[in-house]
Amino acid sequence: ASSSSSRSAAASGAANVHEYSVFWVPRHSIAVQKVLEEEGVYGDVQQGEFCLDVIPLDDDVLSLELSCAYRDCVLDGDTAPLFYTACALLKLQEVYGLIPRLQGKGPAAAAVKDITIKLRKESPLPAAAAATCRIHRAIILDRDIDVITPLITQITFEGLIDEITGIRHGSVSYTPSKREGGGGGAPGRPATVFLNSSDPFYKEFRDLPYYITSQRLQQYARDARKEYTELGSKDLSELKTFVKGLPKLLLLDRLSDLAVPVAEVVKEQSFHDRLKTEQDILEGYDVEEAVQYVQV
């Protein structure tokens, strides 16, 4: 009986043994290896890499989503983001062919260019990619050449959504209105929506100044209400056309919901005072008053 119990306990213990895996994003580094060694678990975990690099946020936007890259390079002296950028450029060439001209402005841009060329020599492109040239020139800009622009309040529709609500990884959280019903989530419950050019209204509005976007949204809403009130006088073919356009009306409703928090901030005097102060500082006009505003 004792022997049987021992075998049973051993089998139970073997069944409860767990294997642990760690996947590093975007790559494994010597620093994390040292941490695992110091903790005494380096040999107890299986390790791998998930090379998450370029993320397509829109038809013409690829991002590494390295929000702390500038801080890492300038404040912490960590140049890993430059290596990630070079790897992304190399991957881009594997897909679209050799980029014969790499140009850059700024020390970090020059470093990315040098790393890219070095990686290309160490790991030559496939023959098909090396013989193809769909991108003739890549221009790399160092954030260090213009640190002012990111500090200025954005005034486009997309820019103000980012300033006030916050766009993260190409998406934004918002609260659907009751009229949207089940289309974007239950009324009053926060929802998340991706903002890109697949939405025809957003594509039209995103780069326009907010006041123009507001006017067009109001005009589209008036047209939609007018068309809705005239449904009773439409024939069957016109009704079918109206029904086909319902998805666009839902998109319009969603953009209107995104515009609500923006409208609340834009109508405040403090918002316009900030814009005026920024403009005065940039133009060097009435600097003393601008400095006083900043200090207060």
PAMAR-522455 format. One record per residue (C-alpha): residue in one letter; x, z, y. Coordinates in steps of 0.1 Angstrom, whole numbers, plus 5000, padded with zeros to 4 digits. Each point is the difference from the previous one (the first is absolute). Layout:
<rs>
AXZY;...
</rs>
This chain:
<rs>
A500050005000;S502950095023;S501749664993;S496749825007;S499650185033;S503549915011;R499549644993;S496750005018;A501650175031;A502849755000;A497649704998;S498050155028;G503150055022;A501149644993;A496649875010;N500250195034;V503349855009;H499749795032;E502049715013;Y500549975037;S500649685019;V501049955037;F499649665017;W501949975033;V498449795028;P501549775012;R503350084980;H502150264984;S502850155021;I503050224995;A498550275021;V497050054978;Q502249994969;K502150285015;V496850215006;L498949964964;E503450104988;E500150315021;E496650104987;G501249954964;V497349754990;Y501949675004;G500249944962;D496450124994;V498149735019;Q499749634995;Q500749815032;G499049665013;E499649815032;F496949835016;C501449765025;L497250005025;D501349795028;V498049745020;I496350085002;P497749725012;L497750155027;D498749665012;D500449634997;D503050005022;V501250374998;L502350154974;S501150365005;L502350244983;E497950295014;L503150205008;S498550205029;C503050235003;A502649724999;Y501150035036;R500350384998;D501949984968;C502549765014;V500550145035;L499550384996;D500950064964;G502649734995;D498349884969;T500449624997;A497949974968;P497249825020;L502549725009;F500849954963;Y496349994992;T499449745027;A502949794987;C498550024964;A496749895014;L501649705017;L501749914967;K496750024981;L498449785027;Q502749744993;E499450024962;V496449905007;Y500349755029;G503649884995;L503250045019;I499950105036;P503049815014;R500150175035;L499850385003;Q500250115036;G499750355015;K500250205032;G501250364999;P502450194978;A497550084973;A498949644999;A503649894995;A500450264972;V496849864983;K501449655003;D503450104984;I498350194972;T497749714992;I502949764998;K502050244978;L497050054977;R499549624998;K503749964989;E499750284974;S496749874986;P499849625007;L496549865004;P498549814971;A500849635000;A496549905010;A499950245029;A503549915012;A499049635001;T496850085020;C499850075037;R496550085013;I501250265026;H502749845022;R500850315021;A499550374999;I500450215032;I500750374996;L499350225029;D501450355003;R497550265014;D502950135020;I499949705024;D496550115012;V499050364996;I497550005029;T497349774986;P498950224972;L499550295025;I497549805021;T496350044994;Q498649694982;I497149845018;T498849744974;F497150074978;E502250054969;G502550195020;L497550255013;I498550054966;D503650094989;E500650225030;I496750204997;T498949994964;G503349904983;I500749704978;R502050094969;H501149754974;G497749745014;S496950224997;V498050245022;S497550284994;Y496749995018;T496550144997;P497349744992;S496950015022;K496650054984;R499149645005;E502849904976;G498450204972;G501649934966;G502149725012;G503050205010;G499250344986;A497250255004;P499050085036;G502350265016;R502649994972;P503549885010;A501049674985;T503249805000;V500249635008;F502949755000;L500649825033;N501249644996;S499249645007;S497549984971;D497550145024;P499249715024;F498950235028;Y503050224998;K502249694999;E498449895032;F500150345018;R503250174988;D502449865027;L497549995029;P500050265028;Y497550274991;Y497649925029;I499649644988;T499450114964;S497450255012;Q498149725019;R500149774970;L498850274976;Q497150085023;Q499149635003;Y500249954962;A497850304995;R497449875025;D500049664982;A499550174967;R497150215012;K498449705015;E500349804968;Y498650294980;T496950035023;E499349634995;L500050014962;G496249974999;S500149665016;K502749854978;D499449764971;L501450044965;S503349815007;E500750215031;L499350324981;K502549894974;T502649945027;F499350345015;V500450174966;K503349834994;G501250145033;L499250364991;P503550084988;K501449915034;L497550235016;L501250294979;L503649925011;L498850005036;D498450344995;R503250134985;L502049885030;S497550165023;D500550334982;L503849975003;A499549945037;V498050325007;P502950255001;V502049755020;A497249965026;E499850385003;V503750035009;V500249695022;K497250125023;E501950325008;Q501950025033;S503150154983;F500449694979;H500249785031;D502350255018;R502449974970;L499949625002;K500750005037;T502950244996;E501649794973;Q499749695021;D501550185030;I503050114979;L500649664987;E499849845034;G502050285017;Y497150065024;D499250355012;V502450164975;E499650355014;E496350014994;A500549864965;V502550264992;Q497750275013;Y497249874977;V502350014970;Q501150365008;V496550125004;
</rs>
